[in-house]
């Protein structure tokens, strides 16, 4: 017997045509460089994306050729998400927070033919221009200034193209549409390549009620960069449903985001924990100095990921009627792999248990398999205590890296991705991230979770941020060092740090041997290119 279902390829082109046909009047709002707002309709987006595809084909773009983008979150970057694949090309988002040397190496490794760059980012491009020669450099005039001589004007390129005459490139659902390089915390960054099929499946899973829960009436503010992990796949979902998008450009300071939320209140906003920490601190501080200046949209949902979300942060937003949904994933997983949502089994749980669960990485999403493997390669029991490496597989999980052989340090013999994240899993399938393998602290033969210590320290009302690293110890091999950032005007004297934090950590269940041996007060925790805490830089500073 055979199925009677049609074999129709999954394709981003379908989403683009659907948006133009069904949602032409819906809005895409972009914050300009001067912080004013400009609105495009989905009909404009459809026409301009097709014009971009037509123009790229006229320039000689071939199937599978890479077109790099070096851009902030704005309407033209969204056009690249769909216009480049519509031409048969592969959009390669360059992470503008990387060093010029790293950007030049990545562009060369990807063999990018063309570059679409914001005019305000031309100084960054020029620092690595000599490392990789693009055939064409297309400049989007985000600032509104004329495009400098020697570059292709993005707006003129679209104006000269024929969107109605564009013919989609022949493609298969397994053909590549986008690529992104990992943050490269150890060794060189690695290229992850997404397909039509993987992107559509990831989008469909993300839209489910217990994931993003995206719906047509939403107003979505993606603070997560469109240049990393496809802004968690949300732009694809927004186009699929005709959702109103609010794109903030480079204006990501807490005060800027709060101002934007007053102008165009979102119902769903997404960002990394460090951005959200700064936002809630700015909001709370303003209530003392300028009451009523800002408020968070009541009932707003907030998707937060990229690093562990402290329970204290979730509680702080709940006081403002904002529900934080934590997800876990990585570039290699498209990135959604787990989400912490309300399980039916916990419907009668109290607030403490509810917040405790929300602070976990969550439950594997549909189509993704997750297992926890111990140091001996065995499955760890689902008891919430046994730790091991998270390993994943699924139709939107990468099975290799661009131009690299499959290696046992990243993939198991039976085809699972080794994430490098260490976690426990409980009887309900909730994953709790305890560390990265390289950040675990092994003291006297016992493991200490730096993430658990950080979250506990950030529960103190005076602490803005905390990061814990291992320092060598002649007796115990390694011991924890806690780096603490205090909120303005709330610093604690160095002589009182141990007496202040010791009882706090003990009350939260830490044994005496798990407590930090040393505390350092710092101005700010250094960040990686994706906004995560850079423990590498802290180790360089404090480990001698």
Secondary structure, DSSP 4 states (H G I P E B T S, - for coil): -------PPP-HHHHHHHHHHH-TT-EEEEE-TTS-EEEEEHHHHHHHHHHHHHHHHHHTPPTT-EEEEE--SSHHHHHHHHHHHHTT-EEEE--TTS-HHHHHHHHHHHTEEEEEEEGGGHHHHHHHTTTS--SEEEEE-TTSSPPPTTSEEHHHHHHTS-GGG--PPP--TTSEEEEEE---SSSS--EEEEEHHHHHHHHHHHTSTTTT---TT-EEEE-S-TTSGGGGGHHHHHHHHT-EEEE-TT--SHHHHHHHHHHS--SEEEE-HHHHHHHHHHHHHHHHHSTTS--PPTT-EEEE-SSPPPHHHHHHHHTTT-EEEEEEEEGGGTEEEEE----GGGTT--HHHHHHHHTS-BEEPTTEEEEEE-TTSPBPPSSS---EEEEEEETTS-SSBTTB---TTTB-TTS-EEEEEEEEE-TT--EEEEEETTT-EEETTEEE-HHHHHHHHTTSTTEEEEEEEEEEETTTEEEEEEEEEEPTT----GGGHHHHHHHHHHHTT--GGGS-SEEEE-S---B-TTS-B-HHHHHHHH--
